[in-house]
Amino acid sequence: MCGISGILDWSQPLPQETLHNMIRRLSHRGPDSEGFFIESPIGFAHCRLSIIDLRENANQPMQDRSGNYHIVFNGTIYNFQVLRQDLETAGSRFRTKSDTEVLLEAYKKWGTNCLERLNGMFAFAIWDRPKRKLFLARDRLGEKPLFYFSLPEGGLVFASELKALLAHPASPRDLDLNAVSQFLSFGYVPGVTCIISGIKKLPPGHFLIAENGELHEPISYWDLKASFMAKRKFRSTGEASEEFRSLFRDTVQTRLISDVPLGAFLSGGIDSSSIVSAMAQIHPSPLPQTFSMGFEEKTYSELAMARKVAGLLEAEHRDQTLSSNLLPRLPEIAYFADEPFADTSFIPMFSLAKFCKQHVTVCLSGDGGDEILGGYETYIADKLCKRTNWLPNRAREGILNLIRSCWPVSFGKVSLDYKICKFLEGHSSNIDRAHASWRVLFSEDEKSALWVHPLEDQLAIKDPLEPFLKHAREVKECHYLDRAMYVDLKTWLPDDILAKVDRSTMAHGLEARAPFLDYRLVEFAASLPVSLKIRGLQKKYLLKQAYKKYLPAEVLHQKKRGFNAPVSHWIIGLIKPYYEDIIENGGPLFETVLCRKKIQSLYERHNRKIQDHGLQLYALIMLHLWNKQLGQSIT
């Protein structure tokens, strides 16, 4: 893992000091070394977290033997040893044992087609001097980030994080009101859009070419929808589970390659428990190191189950309880989140990464299991919505109003009243629209009430759900639950889950690896019949079948808990001062765009337990803190 940045400027000499300033803002991603390559019109900067081949000659930027090809690379190529053998057979010679050099030689041998051979998580840039071409690429699922903006005459500036781009004097600085609106809808900024107008994210599974004064549009190199369309047939569930378990074991094994200490996050849920079980089978000695984070609020904490699983699998387990002293942490979290980010699980994830880094440098993570195997409650909501699409809107609204007036607000962890209300709010005869709505924070009516002045006419995105519906249409022939999983893999996973994991772990120089996101496993899961992923109301059916001999029933069939933080409680206690700061010192964003009186009304209703507005208020707090941390120079 590392931080990368670069400038391609065809029109003027490279500002060396700017490159230095950019990489300093990424130093948390790579605390072990720092390096530069500057040769007009290109400049690269790199900060390294050493994982594979710790020697100095494996530092970056790296060049090949001829000096004609240069690379900066963030991530890990898990099949680099196999690729190295193929390249050596073809005549390549190596000076290091690193995956970086293998990636560079793979480009020299196969050009942009090298991407089809890579199994890993990555964002990288290669300068091809003979062709005067810059080649940027991002991994298939979006585990590693890459931001960029264009310069005149076909140039561009790129970096692992937005904050590094803002160190460039030519960086755009205007807030994108469409992105602000989308953030209020979902708690993150989805798609290629960035919170700053004019800055983009390279989409997952895409590459970008800039050559001879021309910046081309991103090109896709991976087609996941083909796997969803080509359904496999199995003689039995046992055959499917055996193939899955064999492939899953291999994905875990490839992610155990490391020259530094390695462990695993363990929540006690089926995803992380399956990973640790596979680790213990692959390498019984030494014992797997596992790590968990709990909460003082017992209904939110998963420590009891994590400890039980660790004992059953004989792991070397450590855990912590999240300190209630959160006040100083939220501005730091807003800074490292890089864009406004309101997923409350960032808080425990950030603390867990800091705790893990005291013992290991690499941790395996269970991310991706829910998206590829049907593990979210939202998929059950989809099934219920499909069966109740006859329900008239007036009846739905009446039930919703009755529940809100009669059912006491609990502030519990995804409480029953919360789930029923979210279901009724999003219920629609259009199942794709319903699925996209389950995670909405502010409805369109609620957003309209928040604007100081009506903004609807100024917004290019008239329907906030359209980016999600666009992906659903790409697989319109598929089963509606497959469409939902495809949409989540294209939106929620890269833009929320993986952004959270990357920023929270890299803030502490910790590498997170996700076996469930090996592209081979993702394609296999996509090709499965829906009934092998969700059977009746049972989620992750195939994973449970595959591991029923290795994990106890209480792990396999426990209720999904998630890693949510109890912000509804904290809003009226621990983090209330940040709400008060919005009201007293909100700045231009909360004077000219967002209405503080409406925010006060939300808080009063929440404080009196008329309605749980905890997630909405937390989103506004994180937007405010981001604006103070990174947006303070933004016009």
N, C-alpha and C positions, 0 to 999 in steps of 0.2 A: 504494500500500500504506500501511496505517496501523494504529493501534490505536484501538479504540473501547470505551467503557464507558458504562453508564447505570444509573439508578435510577428506578423507577416506584413511588412509595409513596403510596397513597391515605389513609393513616391518620395521618401525622405529617409535620412539616416536613423537607425534605431536608437531610441532613448534608453541607454543602458540602465540609468538610475531607475527608470520606470519598471523595468524587468525585476530589478532588485526589490523595489517596493511591493510589487505584485507577489513575489514568492515569499516575502516576509509575512504576508497575511495568510499564508498557507503553512507556516512552519509547524503548526500543531499536527498536520497530516504526515510530516516527515521529519522527525527530530534528529535523525542519525547523521545526515549529511546534506549539503546544499551544493548545487552546481549550475553552471551556465554555459551556453553555446551561443555565440553571436557572430554572424557572418551575413551581412546585408544581402538580401532583404529579410532574413529570418533571424529570430532570436528565441532561444528556448531557456527556460529556468525550471529547476527541479529540486524538490526536497524529499529525502528518502527515508522511509521506514524499512529497515533491512529485515527481510524475511528469508529469502533464498539466496545463497552465496553472499556471505557477509563481508567479503573482501572489498577493498577500495576499488579494484579494477572493475567491479560490477556496479559502481555508482553511475549516476546519470547526470546530464545527458550523455548518451553513449553513441559512439560512432563505430562503423565497421572498419575492417582493415584498410580499405581503400580511402577512407575519409570522405566518401561521396554520399554516405547515408547516415542520418542522425535521428535519434529517437528520444522522446520523453514518454514515459509509460507509468500509468497508475493502475495497479491491480495485480492479478496472478493468473498465469496460464497453467491450468492443472495438467494438461497433457504435453507439457513442454519437453519432457524426456523422450516421449515417442516421436514428436516432431523433430527433435534434435537427431535422433537416429536416422530418420528419413533424409534429413538435410545432409548429414555426414555421408550417407551413401551416395547422395547426389553431388558430393564434392565440397560442401561447406566446411570451413575450419573455424573452431571456436577458441576464444581466449579465456572465457569465464564458464561457470556452471549455472549461470542465471537464466531465467526465463525471458528476460529483456533481450538478451543477445539472440536467443532463438526466434523471438518475434521479429527482430530486425532482419535476420537472415531469411525468415519465412516470407517477408515482404519482397526481398530481393529475388527470391526464387519464383514466387507465385503472384506478385503484385497484389492488387486489392482482393483477389480470390483467396488470399491467405486467410481471410476472415472466416471462410467456410470451414477451415480446418481447426480453428481455435476453440478450445473448450476452457472457458474461464470467465472472469469478470475483469473488465478493462475499459479504460479510456486512454487513448494514446495519440501522439502526433509523430509523423515521420517526415523528415525533409529529404526529398530526392533531388540532390544537387544536379545531376546530369539533365533531368527533365524540368528542373526549377519548379517542382511540384510539392505542395504540402498535402499530406494525407492524414485526415483525422477520422477516428472511429470510436464507437461506443458498443459495449457488449449487448447481447441479444435482449436481455430482460431489463437492463438499466440499473445494474447494481452500482456502477461507477458513474459519477456525474461529469458533464462537460458543458460549460457555458461559453458563449462567444458573441461577439458583435462585429459588424463589418466596418472596414475602413475604406476611404476612397480608392478608386482604381483597383478594386478586386482584392484588397488586403483584409486582414481580420486580426482580432485579438481573442485569445481563448484562455480558459483557466478551469481548474477543478471546482472552484466556488465563485459565486457572485462577488463576494467581498474583494477578491483579488482583481477582478475586472474594474471595480470602482476605484482602484489605485491608478488606473490609466487616465491621463488627463482628457483623452477623447471619449471616455466612456459616456454613454447616455445616462441621464440623471432624472428623467421625468417618470413619476409614478404612472403605471398603466392602469387606468381606472377599470378597464375590463378585467385585469388580473385582480384588482382589489375586490371587485364584485364576485369573481369566481372564488376567491379566498373566503369571502363571507358565506358563500354557498356551501363550501366543502371543507374549509379549515386548512386548505393547502392550495397552491396554484397549479392546476393540472395542465398537462400537455407541454408543448414546446414554448408556450408563453412564459415570460418571466415577469416578476413584479415591477421591473423597470422596462419601460417601453423602449424597444430597439435592441434589447438583449434577448438572445434565444438559448434554448437548450437543444443540443443535438439529440434527436429522438433515439431511444433504444433500438438496437438492431439496424443502425444506419451508419453510413460513412459520408464524409464531406471532402471534396477536392477543391483546392485553390491553385491555379497554375497560370503562368504567363499573363498576369494582370486580370484574371477572371475568377470570381468566386461562384462555384456551381451550387445548385440546390442539393440538399441531402438525398442520398440514394439508399433504399432499403436493400439489405442483403439476406434477410431471414423472413420466411413466410410461415408464421405460426398457424394461420387459418387453414393451411393445407392439411395439417395434422388433425385439426378438428373435423375437417370434412371427410378424411379417410379413416373410417371407423374399423377397428380391429374386431375379429371374432375369436372367441376362446371356447375350447371344449368344456371348460368348467371354471368356476371361480378359483379353484385351487391352482389351475394352470396360470391364470392371470396373476394371482398373488405370488406365485413362485417366481415368475418373470420379473414382477415388480421388485420383490425383495432382493433378487440377484443384482438388478440394475442399481437399486438404492444403495446396497452395500458397496458397489463400485464407486458411486458418487461420493460416498463418505470417505472411502479409502483414498481417492485422488486428492481429497481436501486435507489429508493428514500430512502431506509433504511439507516440511518446514525445517529450517535450521535454527528456529527459536522455540521456546516453550509454547505449548498449545493446549487449549481446553475447550469447554463447551458451555453455552448458556443452558440452564436446566430449569424449566418452570414446573415440571411434573406433568405437563400435558403430553399428548400422544406424539406430537412432532418432535419436540426436544428429547423425549424419552426414547423414541425410536433411534434417533441419532446416537445417543449415548450407548444404547444397547449395541448398535452396530460397531461403534468404536471399541467397546469392550470385547466384542468377538474378534475383531481384526487384530487388535493389540492388547491381549489380556494383561501384559505387563509392560510398562508401569500402568497403574490404575488411571483411568481417565480423570482429569481434573474438571470439576463442574462448579458453576457459580449461579447464584440466585439472588434476587432482590425482593424484599417484602415490604409491606406497609404496616404502620401502627394501627390503621383501621382494619380490623380483622376480616371483615367481609370482602376486602379487596386483596388480601394477601394470599399467595400461593405457596408459602414456605413449607407448610406441613406436608403437602404432597411432594414437593421437590425433594425434601429430606427423605421421605419414604422411598421414592424411586432411586435416589442416590444410594441408599442403603441396600436395596434389592440388587442393584447393579454393581455394588461394591466400588463406587466411585469415591475419589478423594474430593469431598464436597466442602464448599465454603459458601456462606451467605451473609447478608446484611439486611437490616431493616432501614428503610428510607428515613432519614432524619426529618423531623418536623421543622427544622430551621431552613425553610425554603426561600425566605425573603431575598437573601443575597444571590441566589442561584438563577432566578428567572431571567434577569438581564443577560447573564452569561449564556443561558440556554438559547435565548432569542438571538444572540450574536452568532453562536455556532450553528443554529438552524439555517442561517444564511438567507432564507426568504421567510416571510411570515408563515408560521407553522403552528397549528392548533391541535395536533394529535397529542392528547394528554400523556400517552405512553412514552413520549420523548423524555419526560422527567425521570421516570425510573430507569429507562434505558441509558440515559446519560450518566446516572449515578452508578448503574451496574457496570458500564464500560470503564469508568474510573476505578472501581473496585477490582475488576478483573486485571487491569493493567499492572496492578501491584504484583501479580503472580505469573501472568502469561502475556504473550504478544499477539497470539492468534486465538480466536474463539469461533467454534462452529455454532451456527444459528439455525433455528427451525423455520425461518421465514420462507414463504412460498408454498408451504404444505396446504394451507387453507385455500389458496387460489387454484392450485392444480388438481386437488382431490376433493373439493367441495366441502370445506370445513366451516364456513361462516353461517351464522344464524340467518343472514340475509337470503341464503338459498332456500331455507325453509319458509321464510316470509314470501319468497317468490312462489313456492308451491301453494301456500295458503291463498295468496292473491289470485293465482290462476283458478283456484276452485271457488273463489267468492267474487269473481268478476261481475256477477249478476247484481251485486249490492249497489243500490242507487246512491248517488252522491249525497242526497239529502239525508238518507238513513245513516250513511257513514259520518257525516258532519254532526248529526244528532247524537250518535253514540259517543263521538269524540268529545263533544261539549258536556255530555252527561258524566263521562269518566273524569274530566278535568274539574268538574264542580263537586263530585262526590268522593273521588278516590284520593286519599291523603298523599301528598308528595313526600317521597321517602329519601331522596338523594342517594339511594342505593346503587350498587354497581350494576349497570344495565338492568335496572329493576323492571318488574313485570309491567308496572304502569307506564314506564318509559317506552318499553317495547310495543305495547299495545297502541300508545299514542303515535309513535313513529310509523307503525304499520298503517293506521287509519289515515294519517296525514299523507302518506305516499301512495295509498291504494289507488290503483288505476286499472282501467280495462286494457291499457297498453302495458304489457308485462315488462318490456324493456325500459319504459319510462318509470315504472314502479321500482324496478331494481336500482336504477340510477338515483332514485330519490331517497332510498332508505338512509343514506348517510348525510343528507342535506342538513346544514346547521340553521341557516336563515332562509325561509321561504322567500319567494319574490315579493309577496306583500310585506313581509317583515323587513326586507331590504329597502323597499320603497319608503317605508316609514323611517328608516335610518338616515336616508340622504337628507342633507340640509336643503339642497335644491334638487328638483327632479333630474335624474341623470339618464333615464331610460333611452332618451333620444340620442344621447352621446355614446352609448355603448354599442360596439360592433356585435357583441354576443347577445342576441336578444333572448335566447333560450339557454340557460346555464347547463341544461342537460344535453344539449346538442353534441358536444364532443364525445359523450358516452354513447349516445344513440348512433353516432356515425360508426363507431366500432361494432355496435350490435348489427348494423346493416351489412357489415363486411362478412358476417357469418349468418345471414338471415335464414339460410336453409337449415341451420342446426337446431337442435332441441333448445328450448328457451333457457334451460339451466346451463347448457354449454355456452350459449350466448352470454349469459351472466358471468360465467367464469372467464371467458375470453375478454369481456369488457374489463373485468377486474385486473387481469394480467396486463392489460394495455393502459390502465389508468391508476387505480388505487394502489397497485403493487409498486410501480416505479416512482410515482409521484408522492406517495405518502409513506408506505412501509419501507421501501429501500432508501428513500431520502432520509428518513429518520435513522435507520441503522447506520448508513454511511456517515452522516454528520455527527451522530452521538458517539460512535466508536472512534472515528478519526479525530475528534476533538481531544482524545486522550492517547493518540498513537496506537490504537488497537485495531487489528485487522479482523473483520467478521466474514466468515465463509458460509454459504448457504447450500448444503447438499441438495435440497429440494429444487433448487434453481439450476441444476445441471440441465443444459438444453435437451439432452437425450431423455431425461426423466420427464421434462415438461412436454416434449413431443409425445412420449409414450402415454402420459396421462391424458393429453388432449385427444388421443386416438381411442381412448376407452369409451365404451357405451356408458351413458349417464347412470345406468342402474348399478354399475360397479363403483361409482363415486358416491352417489346419494341413493340409498334404497329406503323407500318409505320416508320416515323422518330421521333415519340414521345417516349421519354425515360421515365422510371419509371411510366408507364401507370397505374398500379394498385395503387400505392401510391397516385397518383393524384386523382384517382377515390375515394379512401378511405377518402381523406381529402378535397374534393371539397366543403363540407358543412361547413368546419371549417376554411379554409384559402382562401384568395381572389385569383382570377384568376391570378393577376400579380405576385403572389408568386409561384403559381403552375406551370405557364408556362413561367417563366422568363428564359433567357439564362443562362446556367451553367457558373459560373465565376471562381470557384476555389480560392485557397488561395495563389497563386503564388506571389513571390516577384519580383519587377522590376529590376532584376539583370543585364539585358542587358544595362539598363541606368547606374546602379551603377558601372559596370565594368570600364567605362571610366571616372568615377568621384569618388564617395564615397569610393569604395573599390579598386581603382586602385593601392594603395600602396602595397597590398598583391600580385598582379600580379608582380609588380616590385621586390618584395622580392623573388619570385620564380626565376626570371632571375638573380638576384644578389647573393642570398644566398640559392639556392634551395637544397643544400646538396647532399649526395650520390644518393638519389632517382631521382633527376633531373640532375644527371651527368652520372650515369651508366645505368639507365633504360629509362628515358623519355628525349626526345630531346628538349632542351630549344630554339633552333633556330626555330623549328617547332611551338612551343608555341608562340614565338614572331611573327611569320607569321600569326597565328590565330588572335592574338590581333590586328595586323595592319589591317587585313581585316575587323575585327569587328569595329575598331575605325573609319575606312573610310566608314563604312556602305555598304561594298561590300556584306557582308553576316553576318547574326546574329549568332555569336558564343558565345553569352552570357552564355548559359547553359553549354557549354563545358568548357569555361574558369572558370566559377564558380566551376565546378567539380574539375578542376586542383588546384584551390586555396584551396578548402576544403581538398583535398588530401594532399597538402603541409602543411596546418595548423594542420591537424590530425597528420602528421608525426612529426611535431615539438612538439606537445603537448603530444602525447602518443607513438609515434613511435621513439622518440629520442634515446631510449635505445635499439631499435630493430636493429638487424644486417641485 
